[in-house]
């Protein structure tokens, strides 16, 4: 029998949470945010055709729920569509650009201390 303590699971009520404004140049939208165990969990909705202006160096892991977008890196671009997951390592410059068809909704996890 293990003596290691396991943290209880945490349920996050995204449907019951209020939407907040998400202000990132070129990708203004709305977001629901939870902080758990040193991680920031976001349900992020961005408008059709969003185009992030700034490069990001923070790593992210996520899952695409709705819409299509492309993650641009310095040396390549990766298209993402509903049902796909993505993993972006820390320190790899990237930015995203949405398609014009519909809003993009993604679930994103990154390591960010709670404010």
C-alpha positions in Angstrom: 0.0 0.0 0.0 1.4 3.4 -1.0 1.8 6.1 1.6 2.0 8.8 -1.1 -0.8 11.4 -0.8 -2.8 12.0 -3.9 -4.5 15.4 -4.3 -8.3 15.1 -4.7 -9.6 15.9 -8.2 -10.8 19.4 -8.8 -14.0 20.0 -10.8 -14.0 23.3 -12.8 -17.5 24.6 -13.6 -16.7 26.4 -16.9 -20.4 26.5 -17.9 -21.2 28.3 -14.7 -18.2 30.7 -14.9 -18.6 34.3 -16.2 -16.9 35.2 -19.5 -14.2 37.9 -19.1 -12.6 40.1 -21.8 -9.5 38.7 -23.4 -7.3 41.5 -24.6 -4.4 40.4 -26.7 -3.4 42.6 -29.8 -5.0 41.0 -32.8 -6.8 38.4 -30.8 -9.3 40.1 -28.6 -12.1 37.8 -27.5 -13.4 36.3 -24.3 -12.1 33.8 -21.7 -13.0 31.8 -18.6 -10.0 31.1 -16.4 -9.3 28.8 -13.5 -6.0 28.3 -11.6 -5.2 24.9 -10.2 -1.9 23.6 -8.9 0.3 26.3 -10.5 -1.5 26.0 -13.9 -3.8 28.3 -15.7 -6.7 26.6 -17.4 -8.6 28.7 -20.0 -11.6 28.3 -22.1 -10.8 30.8 -24.8 -13.1 32.1 -27.6 -11.6 34.2 -30.3 -13.4 35.9 -33.3 -13.3 34.6 -36.9 -10.1 35.8 -38.6 -8.2 36.8 -35.4 -4.5 37.3 -36.0 -2.1 37.7 -33.1 0.3 40.5 -33.6 2.9 39.5 -31.0 5.1 36.4 -30.7 4.7 34.4 -27.5 7.4 32.4 -25.8 5.2 30.6 -23.1 4.5 27.0 -23.6 0.9 25.8 -24.0 -1.0 22.5 -24.2 -4.5 22.6 -25.6 -7.5 21.1 -27.3 -9.5 22.6 -30.2 -13.2 22.6 -29.5 -14.5 24.8 -32.4 -13.1 26.6 -35.4 -9.9 26.3 -37.3 -6.7 28.2 -36.8 -3.0 28.0 -37.6 -0.1 28.2 -35.1 2.8 30.0 -36.8 6.3 29.3 -35.7 9.5 30.9 -37.1 10.2 27.9 -39.4 6.8 26.3 -40.0 3.0 26.6 -39.6 0.7 24.0 -38.0 -3.1 24.0 -38.9 -5.4 23.0 -36.1 -9.1 22.0 -36.3 -11.7 20.7 -33.9 -10.8 17.5 -32.1 -7.0 18.2 -32.4 -4.7 18.7 -29.4 -1.5 20.8 -29.5 1.6 21.1 -27.4 3.9 24.1 -27.7 7.1 23.9 -25.7 8.4 26.9 -23.6 10.7 29.3 -25.5 9.4 28.3 -28.9 8.3 31.6 -30.5 4.7 31.3 -31.9 1.6 33.2 -32.7 -1.9 32.1 -33.9 -4.2 33.1 -36.7 -7.8 32.1 -37.1 -9.8 31.2 -40.1 -12.6 33.5 -41.3 -15.4 30.9 -41.1 -16.4 30.8 -37.4 -15.1 31.7 -33.9 -12.3 29.6 -32.5 -12.8 27.9 -29.1 -9.9 26.2 -27.4 -9.1 24.8 -24.0 -5.6 25.8 -23.1 -3.3 24.9 -20.1 -0.1 26.7 -19.3 2.1 27.2 -16.2 1.2 30.7 -14.8 1.1 31.6 -11.2 -2.3 32.7 -9.9 -2.4 36.5 -9.7 
